Amino acid sequence: MDMLEAESNNMDSQGLVGEDVKATEVPGSGDPGNEREMEQTRPSTPQPSEKPNHIPADRHGPLHRFVALSLYQGLKKQGPIPSVIVFVAGRARQGMPGAQIGPVPVIRMYGVTMEGNSVCCHIHGFSPYFFVLAPDAFTDQHCKPFKDSLNRAVLNDMRSNKEEVQEAVLAVEITKKQSLFGYQGDTLSTFLKITVALPRLIAAAKRLLEKEVIFPVLGNHNYQAFESNVDFDIRFMVDTGVVGCSWVELPAGKYQLRERSKKVSRCQLEADISWEEFVSHAPEGEWSKVAPFRILSFDIECAGRKGIFPEPDHDPVIQIANMVVRQGDHEPFIRNVFTLDTCAPIVGSQVLSFTSEREMLEKWAEFVRELDPDILTGYNINNFDLPYLINRAKHLKVKNFTYLGRIKDIQSVIKEQMFQSKQMGRRENKSVNFEGRVPFDLFLVLVRDYKLRSYTLNSVSYHFLQEQKEDVHHNIITDLQNGNPQTRRRLAVYCLKDAYLPLRLLDKLMCIINYMEMARVTGVSLSSLLTRGQQIKVVSQLLRKNVQERRIETHKRNEHNTAPKVKRRTELTPYSAAAGPRGIGCLLNTIDRHCPISEGEWLPDADVPRGSPGGAVRGCHCDRAQERTITPTQ
């Protein structure tokens, strides 16, 4: 195969990376699993410089590209990253803001510095909250007794308290905002901002306020909830100004680097910081650069039975091909293939042969942990390769195989995921969690973004690259494996090209760049773009605009949708056809279509002018238009 046989390298069938691969470890960065700087070098390839585990106090803190974000009850991060946010429940950390007793939400942010060092940042002190409409007579003196009453109600409502929550409601404060629904001019309404200990307690507090009398001092008030359904990761990113795939800076003296013995991740740098201290840079100018993310593309081959689709409980994994590239480079710097039984050498690639399948799977998992990729890609890896490897390793009882993420004690688990949207319909896929890494399945990306006659890798490669896979039919894979080292070499070349073509397609179609820019524009993480629909993008941008204009979004939108009950409408007739872009909507009225109206243009029933038929009134902001009122006959 021409692309794989470009040059000859020294082969080493015993080690994971061979003699041509050099590992550079950050001093004090931890065990060999943390050795990220593993490079397959050539004489002309410069070696990465070693990065110290100590940042001098007289310079700015570490900068990293934000790739992933996660939340847990307890930590923090720095620099640029691909885009994943994770929440975890942990314990309060001394010197950090937020609750000081019981479990606290901690956000993990994962990224990579411009020098290529991986970063895990634990962000402390940010607590979930929502809003309710305050009673007219509510004052600052009522905040403390209201908080205590709601706190008791939420604690009593818990069926079990495994997390040992001692204080469910942390704060209640009065704020002035304007509801996004309905035209209200410049009038601001009074709302209560209720801060709780954990994200899951928002639903309980909202339900209790709506269905029970929590604070009888001011009578039976309808505590309508606002923004109670906003995801915690989106809330954090909106309030801190963080957007997907942006650069994050930890100012000098504001963060705490973790010692080797206290690290919970495999990243080279791990730090704690307050959510009020880190700096998020807008992706403009110098901050629009793309970090050197490490991308691993892999493919597996199975020895299936004749006429039966491979099953992990019966059919072995016989080969795993890997291609590793840095974002921005066109060619991989690591090319290897793990094979079961001996295999003849392949020019330009490293062949690692094993006598048992269990050993091969163990070594491949070690390879992934040592490589420490930011993005995992391949073709249909979410629905086949990854689940098959995990289930096969489980069947063979391979030790520690499922610890493929960046957090040492979190296993990768297969979950069934149902996705439904008007654009793509209903789709059922599998998903596997890799803490701190982004699974970027090229097959799912192409199905979402392109309309093609066929989505097989062979067809897609020919359509975009005018290249095709190696000529190996799936019916003869088992025969090639049972043959000799030369037949297994033919299969290995086939497997290597199946791992190489997704990288070529990613580079040709600029998929990573396009999704990174979309994450920056919409303000969501990279993983959200891959696993969720269009609404998350709209909600993120809407919330950011609301923060600027002191607006607030109601949760029960459907209850206020009075469009089917309109008793009065406005028909607009343009003065001329040259109404301009803003008048295009009005021109549609000439064919009996009304102008699109936003929620903010509806008047509440109480504000409808006297003499009108009643109901909501529609208006229009078109510049060149006349208004005349028509009462429907129905």
C-alpha positions as CSV (number, residue, x, y, z in Angstrom):
1,M,0.0,0.0,0.0
2,D,1.7,3.2,-1.2
3,M,0.7,5.5,1.6
4,L,1.8,3.1,4.3
5,E,5.0,2.0,2.5
6,A,6.4,5.4,2.1
7,E,9.6,4.7,3.9
8,S,11.3,2.1,5.9
9,N,11.7,2.3,9.7
10,N,13.4,-0.1,12.1
11,M,10.9,-2.6,13.5
12,D,10.6,-3.8,17.0
13,S,8.0,-6.5,17.5
14,Q,8.5,-6.7,21.3
15,G,7.8,-3.1,22.6
16,L,4.7,-1.0,22.5
17,V,6.3,1.8,20.6
18,G,9.6,0.4,19.4
19,E,13.1,2.0,19.2
20,D,11.8,4.9,17.1
21,V,9.4,6.1,19.8
22,K,10.8,8.2,22.5
23,A,9.0,9.0,25.8
24,T,9.6,12.3,27.4
25,E,8.3,12.4,31.0
26,V,7.4,15.6,32.9
27,P,9.6,15.6,36.0
28,G,7.4,14.6,38.9
29,S,4.4,14.0,36.7
30,G,3.7,10.5,38.0
31,D,3.8,7.0,36.8
32,P,4.6,5.8,33.3
33,G,0.9,6.1,32.5
34,N,1.4,9.8,32.6
35,E,4.2,9.9,30.0
36,R,2.3,11.8,27.3
37,E,5.3,12.9,25.3
38,M,5.7,9.7,23.4
39,E,6.8,10.4,19.8
40,Q,7.8,8.3,16.8
41,T,10.7,10.4,15.6
42,R,12.8,10.7,12.4
43,P,16.1,12.5,12.2
44,S,14.4,15.7,11.0
45,T,11.8,15.7,13.7
46,P,12.6,17.9,16.7
47,Q,12.0,16.4,20.1
48,P,9.5,18.1,22.5
49,S,11.0,20.0,25.3
50,E,10.5,18.7,28.8
51,K,7.9,20.7,30.8
52,P,8.5,21.1,34.6
53,N,5.8,20.3,37.1
54,H,6.4,23.6,38.7
55,I,5.3,26.9,37.2
56,P,7.4,29.9,38.4
57,A,5.3,32.4,40.4
58,D,6.6,35.4,38.5
59,R,4.8,34.5,35.2
60,H,1.3,33.7,34.2
61,G,-0.2,30.4,35.0
62,P,-0.5,27.5,32.7
63,L,-2.5,28.1,29.5
64,H,-4.4,25.3,28.0
65,R,-7.1,24.7,25.3
66,F,-10.3,23.5,26.8
67,V,-11.5,20.3,25.2
68,A,-13.5,18.5,27.9
69,L,-15.5,19.6,30.9
70,S,-16.7,17.3,33.6
71,L,-18.5,17.8,36.9
72,Y,-18.0,15.9,40.1
73,Q,-18.6,16.5,43.7
74,G,-15.3,17.9,44.6
75,L,-11.9,19.8,41.7
76,K,-10.4,22.2,38.7
77,K,-8.2,23.0,35.5
78,Q,-6.3,25.3,33.0
79,G,-5.3,26.0,29.3
80,P,-6.9,25.0,25.9
81,I,-9.0,21.8,25.6
82,P,-11.1,19.9,23.0
83,S,-14.4,20.2,24.9
84,V,-15.8,18.0,27.6
85,I,-17.4,19.2,30.9
86,V,-17.9,16.8,33.8
87,F,-19.6,17.2,37.1
88,V,-18.7,15.2,40.1
89,A,-19.7,15.3,43.8
90,G,-16.7,15.7,46.1
91,R,-15.8,17.2,49.4
92,A,-15.1,20.9,50.1
93,R,-11.5,21.9,49.7
94,Q,-9.8,24.3,52.1
95,G,-9.3,27.8,50.7
96,M,-11.9,27.4,48.0
97,P,-15.3,29.2,47.9
98,G,-18.7,27.6,48.1
99,A,-20.2,25.2,50.7
100,Q,-17.7,24.1,53.4
101,I,-19.7,21.1,54.6
102,G,-21.1,18.1,52.9
103,P,-20.7,17.2,49.2
104,V,-20.0,20.1,46.8
105,P,-20.1,20.2,42.9
106,V,-16.6,20.3,41.3
107,I,-16.0,20.8,37.6
108,R,-13.1,19.0,35.8
109,M,-11.8,20.8,32.8
110,Y,-9.4,18.9,30.5
111,G,-7.0,20.4,28.0
112,V,-3.6,20.6,26.5
113,T,-1.0,23.4,26.5
114,M,0.5,24.8,23.3
115,E,3.6,22.7,24.2
116,G,1.6,19.6,24.1
117,N,1.3,18.8,27.9
118,S,-2.0,17.5,29.1
119,V,-3.9,19.3,31.9
120,C,-6.6,18.5,34.3
121,C,-8.1,21.4,36.2
122,H,-10.5,21.1,39.2
123,I,-12.7,24.1,39.5
124,H,-14.3,24.7,42.9
125,G,-17.0,27.0,44.3
126,F,-19.6,27.2,41.5
127,S,-23.0,26.1,42.7
128,P,-26.2,25.4,40.8
129,Y,-29.2,27.8,41.1
130,F,-32.5,28.7,39.6
131,F,-35.1,31.5,39.9
132,V,-38.6,31.8,41.1
133,L,-41.1,34.7,40.9
134,A,-41.1,36.5,44.3
135,P,-44.2,37.5,46.2
136,D,-45.0,41.3,46.0
137,A,-44.3,41.8,49.7
138,F,-41.0,39.8,49.8
139,T,-38.1,41.8,51.3
140,D,-34.5,41.1,52.3
141,Q,-35.7,40.2,55.8
142,H,-37.6,37.2,54.4
143,C,-34.6,35.7,52.6
144,K,-33.1,33.9,55.7
145,P,-36.4,32.3,57.0
146,F,-37.5,31.4,53.4
147,K,-34.1,29.7,52.9
148,D,-34.4,27.7,56.2
149,S,-38.0,26.6,55.4
150,L,-37.1,25.4,51.9
151,N,-33.9,23.7,53.2
152,R,-35.9,21.7,55.8
153,A,-38.5,20.8,53.2
154,V,-35.9,19.5,50.7
155,L,-34.0,17.5,53.3
156,N,-37.2,15.9,54.6
157,D,-38.2,15.1,51.0
158,M,-35.1,13.0,50.4
159,R,-35.8,9.3,50.4
160,S,-32.1,8.5,50.9
161,N,-29.2,10.7,51.6
162,K,-26.2,8.6,50.5
163,E,-24.2,11.7,49.8
164,E,-24.8,13.0,53.4
165,V,-26.1,16.4,52.3
166,Q,-26.4,18.5,55.4
167,E,-27.4,21.8,53.8
168,A,-29.5,21.5,50.6
169,V,-30.3,25.2,50.1
170,L,-27.2,27.4,50.3
171,A,-28.6,30.9,49.7
172,V,-31.7,32.9,48.7
173,E,-31.3,36.4,47.3
174,I,-33.5,39.0,45.6
175,T,-32.7,40.0,42.1
176,K,-34.3,42.2,39.4
177,K,-34.8,40.7,36.0
178,Q,-37.3,40.7,33.1
179,S,-39.0,37.6,31.8
180,L,-38.1,36.8,28.2
181,F,-41.8,35.9,27.5
182,G,-44.1,38.7,26.8
183,Y,-43.6,42.4,26.1
184,Q,-42.9,44.3,29.3
185,G,-41.1,47.5,28.2
186,D,-38.3,48.4,30.6
187,T,-40.1,47.1,33.7
188,L,-38.1,44.7,35.9
189,S,-39.7,42.1,38.1
190,T,-38.6,40.7,41.4
191,F,-37.2,37.2,41.4
192,L,-35.6,35.0,44.0
193,K,-32.3,33.3,43.1
194,I,-32.2,30.0,45.0
195,T,-28.7,28.3,45.2
196,V,-28.6,24.7,46.1
197,A,-25.8,22.2,47.0
198,L,-26.1,19.8,44.1
199,P,-27.6,20.0,40.6
200,R,-30.1,17.2,41.3
201,L,-31.6,19.2,44.2
202,I,-33.0,21.9,41.8
203,A,-35.8,19.6,40.6
204,A,-36.8,18.7,44.2
205,A,-36.8,22.4,45.3
206,K,-38.9,23.4,42.3
207,R,-41.4,20.7,42.8
208,L,-41.9,21.5,46.5
209,L,-42.3,25.2,45.8
210,E,-44.9,24.6,43.1
211,K,-47.0,22.0,45.0
212,E,-46.6,22.7,48.7
213,V,-46.8,25.7,50.9
214,I,-43.2,26.2,52.0
215,F,-43.3,29.8,53.3
216,P,-46.8,30.5,54.6
217,V,-45.9,33.9,56.0
218,L,-46.7,35.7,52.7
219,G,-49.7,33.5,51.9
220,N,-50.2,31.0,49.1
221,H,-48.0,32.4,46.4
222,N,-47.4,30.8,42.9
223,Y,-43.6,30.3,42.9
224,Q,-43.2,30.0,39.1
225,A,-39.8,28.6,38.3
226,F,-37.4,30.1,35.8
227,E,-34.3,28.5,34.2
228,S,-34.7,25.4,36.4
229,N,-34.0,23.0,33.4
230,V,-30.6,24.5,32.4
231,D,-27.9,21.9,32.4
232,F,-25.2,22.5,35.0
233,D,-22.3,22.5,32.5
234,I,-24.1,25.0,30.3
235,R,-24.9,27.2,33.3
236,F,-21.2,27.1,34.3
237,M,-20.0,28.0,30.8
238,V,-22.5,30.9,30.5
239,D,-21.8,32.5,33.8
240,T,-18.0,32.2,33.4
241,G,-17.9,33.2,29.7
242,V,-16.3,29.9,28.7
243,V,-16.9,28.6,25.2
244,G,-16.0,25.3,23.7
245,C,-12.4,24.8,22.6
246,S,-11.2,28.1,24.0
247,W,-8.1,29.0,25.9
248,V,-8.2,29.1,29.7
249,E,-5.6,30.7,31.9
250,L,-4.8,30.1,35.5
251,P,-3.2,33.3,36.9
252,A,0.0,33.0,38.8
253,G,-0.6,32.6,42.5
254,K,-4.3,31.7,42.1
255,Y,-4.0,27.9,41.6
256,Q,-2.6,25.0,43.5
257,L,-0.7,22.3,41.7
258,R,-1.3,18.8,43.0
259,E,1.5,16.7,44.2
260,R,2.2,13.4,42.5
261,S,0.6,11.4,45.3
262,K,-2.6,13.4,45.2
263,K,-3.3,13.2,41.5
264,V,-6.5,11.5,40.4
265,S,-5.8,11.8,36.7
266,R,-3.2,10.6,34.2
267,C,-2.6,14.2,33.0
268,Q,0.9,15.7,33.3
269,L,-0.4,18.8,35.1
270,E,-3.2,18.8,37.6
271,A,-4.3,21.8,39.6
272,D,-7.1,23.3,41.7
273,I,-8.6,26.8,41.4
274,S,-11.6,28.8,42.3
275,W,-14.2,29.4,39.6
276,E,-13.8,33.2,40.2
277,E,-10.0,33.1,39.6
278,F,-9.4,31.4,36.2
279,V,-9.5,33.5,33.0
280,S,-11.3,32.4,29.9
281,H,-10.1,34.1,26.7
282,A,-12.4,34.8,23.8
283,P,-11.3,33.0,20.7
284,E,-10.1,36.1,18.9
285,G,-6.7,37.2,17.6
286,E,-3.9,35.3,19.3
287,W,-6.4,33.2,21.3
288,S,-7.9,31.8,18.2
289,K,-5.0,29.4,17.7
290,V,-5.6,25.7,17.8
291,A,-3.7,23.6,20.3
292,P,-1.8,20.5,19.2
293,F,-4.5,18.0,20.2
294,R,-3.4,14.4,19.9
295,I,-5.8,12.3,17.8
296,L,-5.9,8.5,17.8
297,S,-7.6,6.7,15.0
298,F,-8.0,2.9,15.3
299,D,-9.7,0.0,13.7
300,I,-10.2,-3.6,14.8
301,E,-10.5,-6.9,12.9
302,C,-12.4,-9.9,14.2
303,A,-12.2,-13.6,13.1
304,G,-15.9,-14.2,12.6
305,R,-17.7,-17.4,11.7
306,K,-19.0,-18.0,8.2
307,G,-22.3,-16.1,7.6
308,I,-22.5,-14.9,11.2
309,F,-21.8,-11.3,12.3
310,P,-19.0,-11.3,14.9
311,E,-20.0,-11.6,18.5
312,P,-17.7,-10.7,21.4
313,D,-18.6,-13.8,23.4
314,H,-17.4,-16.1,20.6
315,D,-15.2,-14.4,18.0
316,P,-11.7,-13.1,18.9
317,V,-10.2,-9.8,18.1
318,I,-7.2,-10.6,15.8
319,Q,-5.8,-7.2,14.9
320,I,-5.9,-3.5,16.2
321,A,-4.4,-0.9,13.9
322,N,-3.5,2.6,15.3
323,M,-2.7,5.9,13.7
324,V,-1.8,8.9,15.8
325,V,-1.6,12.5,14.5
326,R,-1.3,16.0,16.0
327,Q,-4.0,18.5,15.0
328,G,-2.6,20.5,12.2
329,D,-0.2,17.8,10.9
330,H,-1.1,15.9,7.7
331,E,0.7,12.6,8.4
332,P,0.6,10.4,11.5
333,F,3.7,10.2,13.8
334,I,2.8,6.8,15.2
335,R,1.7,3.9,13.0
336,N,1.4,0.5,14.5
337,V,-0.7,-2.6,14.5
338,F,-1.3,-5.2,17.2
339,T,-1.6,-8.7,15.8
340,L,-2.6,-12.0,17.2
341,D,0.1,-14.5,16.1
342,T,3.1,-13.6,13.9
343,C,3.0,-11.1,11.1
344,A,5.5,-10.2,8.4
345,P,7.0,-6.7,8.7
346,I,5.2,-3.7,7.1
347,V,7.3,-0.9,5.7
348,G,6.7,2.4,7.5
349,S,4.7,0.8,10.4
350,Q,5.4,-1.1,13.6
351,V,4.1,-4.6,14.0
352,L,3.5,-5.8,17.6
353,S,2.7,-9.6,17.6
354,F,1.2,-11.5,20.6
355,T,0.6,-15.1,21.2
356,S,-2.6,-14.7,23.2
357,E,-5.6,-12.4,22.6
358,R,-5.7,-11.4,26.3
359,E,-2.1,-10.2,26.3
360,M,-2.8,-8.2,23.1
361,L,-5.8,-6.4,24.6
362,E,-3.9,-5.7,27.8
363,K,-1.0,-4.1,25.9
364,W,-3.4,-2.1,23.7
365,A,-5.1,-0.6,26.7
366,E,-1.7,0.3,28.2
367,F,-0.8,1.8,24.8
368,V,-3.9,4.1,25.0
369,R,-3.2,5.2,28.5
370,E,0.5,5.9,27.8
371,L,-0.3,7.7,24.6
372,D,-2.9,9.9,26.4
373,P,-4.9,11.0,23.3
374,D,-7.3,14.0,23.5
375,I,-9.6,12.7,20.7
376,L,-10.5,9.1,19.7
377,T,-11.7,8.7,16.2
378,G,-12.4,6.0,13.7
379,Y,-15.3,4.8,11.5
380,N,-18.3,3.5,13.5
381,I,-16.2,3.1,16.6
382,N,-19.1,4.1,18.9
383,N,-21.4,1.3,17.7
384,F,-18.9,-1.4,17.0
385,D,-15.2,-1.1,17.7
386,L,-15.3,0.3,21.3
387,P,-18.3,-1.8,22.6
388,Y,-16.7,-4.9,21.0
389,L,-13.4,-4.4,22.6
390,I,-14.9,-3.7,26.0
391,N,-17.2,-6.7,25.9
392,R,-14.5,-9.0,24.5
393,A,-12.1,-7.9,27.3
394,K,-14.9,-8.6,29.8
395,H,-15.4,-12.0,28.4
396,L,-11.7,-12.8,28.6
397,K,-11.4,-11.1,32.0
398,V,-8.7,-8.8,30.9
399,K,-7.3,-6.9,33.9
400,N,-7.8,-3.1,33.9
401,F,-8.8,-2.9,30.3
402,T,-11.8,-0.6,30.8
403,Y,-9.7,2.2,32.5
404,L,-9.2,4.0,29.2
405,G,-10.0,7.6,30.4
406,R,-7.9,10.1,32.1
407,I,-9.3,9.5,35.6
408,K,-7.5,6.6,37.1
409,D,-10.5,5.1,39.0
410,I,-13.3,5.6,36.5
411,Q,-14.1,2.8,34.1
412,S,-15.3,3.2,30.5
413,V,-18.9,1.8,30.4
414,I,-21.2,1.1,27.4
415,K,-24.6,2.9,27.4
416,E,-27.5,2.8,25.0
417,Q,-28.3,6.3,23.8
418,M,-31.4,7.4,22.0
419,F,-31.2,10.5,19.9
420,Q,-34.2,12.1,18.2
421,S,-34.5,15.3,16.2
422,K,-36.5,16.7,13.3
423,Q,-33.3,16.8,11.3
424,M,-32.1,13.2,11.8
425,G,-35.2,11.4,13.1
426,R,-34.9,8.8,15.8
427,R,-31.5,7.0,16.1
428,E,-30.3,4.6,18.7
429,N,-26.6,4.5,19.3
430,K,-24.1,3.3,21.8
431,S,-21.9,5.6,23.8
432,V,-18.8,5.0,25.9
433,N,-17.4,7.4,28.4
434,F,-13.7,8.3,28.3
435,E,-13.1,10.8,31.1
436,G,-11.1,13.7,29.6
437,R,-11.2,12.4,26.0
438,V,-13.6,13.1,23.2
439,P,-14.9,10.2,21.1
440,F,-15.2,11.6,17.6
441,D,-16.9,9.0,15.5
442,L,-16.5,10.0,11.8
443,F,-19.4,7.8,10.7
444,L,-21.8,9.7,12.9
445,V,-20.4,13.1,11.8
446,L,-20.9,12.2,8.1
447,V,-24.4,11.0,8.7
448,R,-25.2,14.2,10.5
449,D,-23.6,16.7,8.1
450,Y,-23.7,15.1,4.6
451,K,-26.4,13.5,2.4
452,L,-24.7,10.6,0.6
453,R,-26.0,7.6,-1.3
454,S,-23.9,5.2,0.9
455,Y,-22.1,5.7,4.2
456,T,-19.7,2.8,4.0
457,L,-16.1,3.7,4.5
458,N,-15.2,2.5,1.0
459,S,-17.9,4.6,-0.6
460,V,-17.2,7.7,1.5
461,S,-13.5,7.5,0.8
462,Y,-14.0,7.3,-2.9
463,H,-16.5,10.1,-2.9
464,F,-14.2,12.6,-1.0
465,L,-10.7,11.2,-1.6
466,Q,-11.0,9.2,-4.8
467,E,-9.4,6.4,-2.8
468,Q,-10.7,3.0,-1.6
469,K,-9.9,0.4,1.0
470,E,-7.6,-2.5,0.4
471,D,-9.2,-5.3,-1.6
472,V,-9.9,-7.7,1.2
473,H,-13.4,-9.1,1.5
474,H,-14.8,-9.7,5.0
475,N,-15.5,-13.4,4.1
476,I,-11.8,-14.2,3.8
477,I,-10.6,-12.4,7.0
478,T,-10.6,-15.6,9.1
479,D,-8.8,-17.5,6.3
480,L,-6.1,-14.9,6.2
481,Q,-5.7,-15.0,9.9
482,N,-5.4,-18.8,9.9
483,G,-2.8,-18.7,7.1
484,N,0.9,-17.7,7.5
485,P,2.7,-14.5,8.4
486,Q,2.4,-13.1,4.9
487,T,-1.4,-13.5,4.8
488,R,-1.7,-11.9,8.2
489,R,0.5,-9.1,6.8
490,R,-2.1,-8.5,4.0
491,L,-4.8,-8.3,6.7
492,A,-2.7,-5.9,8.7
493,V,-2.2,-3.6,5.8
494,Y,-6.0,-3.7,5.3
495,C,-6.5,-2.9,8.9
496,L,-4.0,0.0,8.9
497,K,-5.6,1.6,5.9
498,D,-9.0,1.4,7.7
499,A,-7.4,3.4,10.5
500,Y,-5.7,5.8,8.2
501,L,-8.6,6.8,5.9
502,P,-10.6,8.4,8.8
503,L,-7.6,10.7,9.4
504,R,-7.5,11.6,5.7
505,L,-11.2,12.4,5.8
506,L,-10.9,14.5,8.9
507,D,-8.2,16.5,7.3
508,K,-9.9,16.8,3.9
509,L,-13.3,17.8,5.3
510,M,-11.8,19.8,8.2
511,C,-14.3,18.1,10.6
512,I,-12.3,18.9,13.8
513,I,-11.8,22.5,12.9
514,N,-15.4,23.0,11.8
515,Y,-16.8,21.5,15.1
516,M,-14.3,23.4,17.2
517,E,-15.4,26.7,15.5
518,M,-19.1,25.7,16.0
519,A,-18.3,25.0,19.7
520,R,-16.8,28.5,20.0
521,V,-19.6,30.3,18.3
522,T,-22.5,28.5,20.1
523,G,-20.7,28.3,23.5
524,V,-21.2,24.6,24.1
525,S,-18.6,21.8,24.5
526,L,-17.3,19.7,21.6
527,S,-18.9,16.6,23.1
528,S,-22.4,18.3,23.2
529,L,-22.2,19.0,19.5
530,L,-21.6,15.3,18.8
531,T,-24.2,13.9,21.1
532,R,-27.0,16.4,21.2
533,G,-29.2,18.3,18.7
534,Q,-29.8,21.9,17.7
535,Q,-31.6,23.1,20.8
536,I,-28.6,23.0,23.1
537,K,-26.8,25.5,20.8
538,V,-29.8,27.9,20.7
539,V,-30.3,27.7,24.5
540,S,-26.6,28.4,25.1
541,Q,-26.6,31.5,23.0
542,L,-30.0,32.7,24.4
543,L,-28.8,32.4,28.0
544,R,-25.6,34.3,27.2
545,K,-27.7,37.1,25.7
546,N,-30.1,37.0,28.7
547,V,-27.2,37.6,31.0
548,Q,-26.2,40.7,29.2
549,E,-29.7,42.2,29.1
550,R,-30.9,41.0,32.5
551,R,-33.5,38.8,31.1
552,I,-34.7,35.4,32.3
553,E,-36.3,32.4,30.5
554,T,-39.3,30.6,31.9
555,H,-39.3,26.8,32.1
556,K,-43.0,26.2,31.2
557,R,-43.0,27.6,27.7
558,N,-45.7,25.3,26.4
559,E,-48.2,26.6,28.9
560,H,-47.8,30.1,27.5
561,N,-48.0,29.2,23.9
562,T,-51.3,30.9,23.0
563,A,-50.8,30.9,19.3
564,P,-53.6,28.5,18.5
565,K,-56.0,30.6,20.5
566,V,-55.3,34.0,18.8
567,K,-58.4,36.1,18.5
568,R,-56.8,39.0,16.7
569,R,-54.1,39.3,14.2
570,T,-52.3,42.0,12.3
571,E,-51.9,41.9,8.5
572,L,-49.1,44.1,7.1
573,T,-49.0,45.5,3.6
574,P,-45.7,46.7,2.3
575,Y,-45.5,50.1,0.6
576,S,-43.4,48.7,-2.2
577,A,-41.5,45.6,-3.2
578,A,-38.3,47.4,-2.2
579,A,-38.9,46.8,1.5
580,G,-35.4,45.6,2.1
581,P,-34.2,42.5,4.1
582,R,-36.3,43.4,7.2
583,G,-39.4,43.7,5.0
584,I,-39.1,40.4,3.3
585,G,-41.4,38.8,6.0
586,C,-44.0,41.4,5.3
587,L,-44.0,40.7,1.6
588,L,-45.1,37.2,2.3
589,N,-48.4,38.7,3.5
590,T,-49.3,39.3,-0.1
591,I,-49.7,35.5,-0.4
592,D,-51.8,35.3,2.8
593,R,-48.9,34.7,5.1
594,H,-48.3,36.6,8.3
595,C,-45.0,38.0,9.6
596,P,-43.0,35.7,12.0
597,I,-43.4,37.0,15.6
598,S,-41.2,36.3,18.5
599,E,-42.3,35.5,22.1
600,G,-41.3,39.0,23.2
601,E,-43.9,40.6,21.0
602,W,-46.9,39.0,22.7
603,L,-48.8,41.2,25.2
604,P,-50.2,39.6,28.3
605,D,-54.0,39.4,28.5
606,A,-54.1,42.1,31.1
607,D,-52.3,44.6,28.7
608,V,-54.5,44.1,25.7
609,P,-56.1,47.5,24.7
610,R,-59.8,48.0,25.5
611,G,-62.2,47.3,22.7
612,S,-60.0,44.6,21.2
613,P,-61.6,41.1,20.7
614,G,-59.3,39.8,23.5
615,G,-56.4,37.4,23.6
616,A,-52.8,38.1,22.5
617,V,-51.9,40.9,20.1
618,R,-49.3,40.5,17.5
619,G,-47.0,43.3,16.2
620,C,-44.2,43.7,13.7
621,H,-41.0,45.6,13.7
622,C,-40.7,45.9,9.9
623,D,-39.8,49.5,8.9
624,R,-41.8,49.9,5.7
625,A,-45.2,48.5,6.5
626,Q,-48.7,49.6,7.2
627,E,-50.9,47.9,9.8
628,R,-54.6,47.1,9.6
629,T,-56.5,44.9,12.0
630,I,-58.6,42.0,10.8
631,T,-60.8,39.9,13.1
632,P,-60.9,36.3,12.0
633,T,-64.2,34.8,11.1
634,Q,-63.7,31.7,13.2
